[in-house]
C-alpha cells in the first residue's frame, strides 16, 4: 500500500459488530464542549505505532463500562457497535488524516496541546440506537487508570 491508501488503512478501522454481554451501569463520557480544564485527562505518552491496536483490544471493555449495556426504556442500547473510524490527534502521527487538525485544535482549545497530542478520536456506530444517536464521536487516551473514553463530541 502507498500514500493515502495506507493512511486510510491504518487510520480508519472498519470492524464487524461486537457484542458485549453485561448489565453494568454506565458513566457516559461528558461532552467535550462542556468540559472544564480540571476535568481533562492526564494522558500518558506512548509510542505511536501500536496505539490503535491497543485501543482496539480494550474497546469492548470501554464501551461496556462507559456507555453501558442495559437497554434504555425505549428499547435502544449500546450493546452492539462497530468502529467506523479512528484518528490519532498526534501531529507527529505518521499517517495524516483529513480532519485530524480540526479535532486536534478543538481538543487543544479545551484541554491543551499535550492532551490533544495523546488522544484519539473514535467514531462508533450503534445500530440498535435511534438514528440521531446511532453514531458517536469519542475521545480516548491512556491514563494512569488505563485506557478511557474521556469525552464525547
C-alpha positions in Angstrom: 0.0 0.0 0.0 1.2 3.5 -0.7 0.4 7.1 0.4 -3.3 7.8 1.0 -4.4 4.2 0.8 -2.0 3.2 3.6 -3.2 6.2 5.7 -6.8 5.2 5.4 -6.0 1.6 6.1 -4.2 2.5 9.3 -6.3 5.3 10.5 -9.8 4.0 9.6 -10.6 0.8 11.3 -13.7 -0.8 10.0 -14.8 -3.7 12.2 -17.6 -6.2 12.5 -20.3 -5.5 15.1 -19.1 -6.6 18.6 -21.4 -7.9 21.2 -20.5 -7.4 24.9 -23.0 -9.1 27.3 -23.3 -7.3 30.6 -25.8 -5.4 32.6 -23.4 -3.0 34.3 -24.3 0.7 34.8 -22.8 3.4 32.8 -20.8 6.5 33.2 -21.4 8.2 29.9 -18.4 10.4 29.0 -19.0 14.2 29.2 -19.4 16.4 26.1 -16.1 17.9 25.0 -17.7 21.3 24.7 -18.8 21.2 28.4 -15.5 20.0 29.9 -13.6 22.3 32.3 -9.8 22.2 32.2 -9.9 20.4 35.6 -12.0 17.5 34.0 -9.5 16.9 31.2 -7.5 13.7 31.4 -3.8 13.5 32.1 -2.7 11.1 29.3 0.5 9.1 29.3 2.8 9.3 26.4 3.1 6.1 24.3 4.9 5.0 21.2 2.6 6.0 18.3 2.8 2.9 16.1 0.8 0.3 18.2 -1.7 2.6 19.9 -4.5 1.7 17.6 -4.1 -2.0 18.2 -4.1 -1.3 22.0 -7.3 0.7 21.7 -9.0 -2.0 19.6 -8.1 -4.6 22.3 -9.7 -2.6 25.1 -12.6 -1.0 23.2 -15.2 -3.7 24.2 -14.4 -3.1 27.9 -14.5 0.7 27.4 -17.9 0.6 25.6 -19.3 -1.7 28.2 -18.0 0.3 31.2 -18.6 3.8 30.0 -21.7 3.5 27.7 -23.5 0.7 29.5 -25.2 -2.4 28.3 -28.7 -2.1 29.7 -31.5 -1.4 27.3 -32.9 2.1 27.5 -36.6 2.4 28.4 -37.4 2.9 24.7 -35.6 -0.4 23.8 -32.5 1.1 22.3 -29.0 0.2 23.6 -25.2 0.5 23.1 -24.6 -3.3 23.2 -23.8 -3.7 19.5 -21.4 -1.4 17.9 -18.7 -1.1 15.2 -15.8 1.2 14.6 -16.3 3.5 11.7 -13.0 5.4 12.1 -10.1 6.0 14.4 -7.9 9.2 14.1 -4.8 9.9 16.1 -4.7 13.6 17.1 -0.9 13.5 17.5 0.5 16.0 15.0 3.6 13.7 14.5 1.5 10.6 13.7 2.9 9.1 10.5 -0.5 9.0 8.7 -2.1 12.3 8.0 -5.9 12.0 8.1 -8.2 14.8 6.8 -10.0 16.4 9.7 -7.4 15.5 12.4 -6.0 19.0 12.6 -9.5 20.4 13.2 -10.2 18.0 16.1 -6.7 18.5 17.5 -7.4 22.2 17.6 -10.8 21.7 19.3 -9.3 19.4 22.0 -6.2 21.6 22.4 -8.5 24.6 23.0 -10.4 22.8 25.7 -7.7 20.7 27.4 -4.3 21.8 26.0 -2.0 20.7 23.2 -0.5 17.8 25.3 -3.9 16.2 25.8 -4.7 16.6 22.2 -1.5 15.0 21.0 -2.0 12.0 23.2 -5.6 11.4 22.3 -7.5 9.5 19.6 -10.9 10.3 18.1 -13.0 7.2 17.6 -16.2 7.2 15.5 -18.5 4.4 16.6 -21.8 3.3 15.1 -24.6 1.8 17.3 -27.1 0.0 15.1 -29.6 -0.5 18.0 -29.9 3.2 18.8 -32.3 5.7 17.2 -30.8 7.4 14.1 -29.9 10.6 16.0 -27.8 8.6 18.5 -26.6 5.9 16.2 -23.1 7.4 15.5 -20.9 8.8 18.3 -17.6 10.5 18.4 -15.4 9.6 21.4 -12.0 10.9 22.6 -9.8 8.2 24.0 -6.4 8.3 25.8 -4.2 6.1 28.0 -4.1 7.5 31.6 -2.7 6.1 34.8 -6.1 4.4 35.3 -5.7 2.7 31.9 -7.4 3.5 28.6 -10.5 5.6 28.9 -13.1 7.4 26.9 -12.7 10.8 28.4 -15.1 12.8 26.3 -17.7 12.6 23.6 -18.2 15.1 20.9 
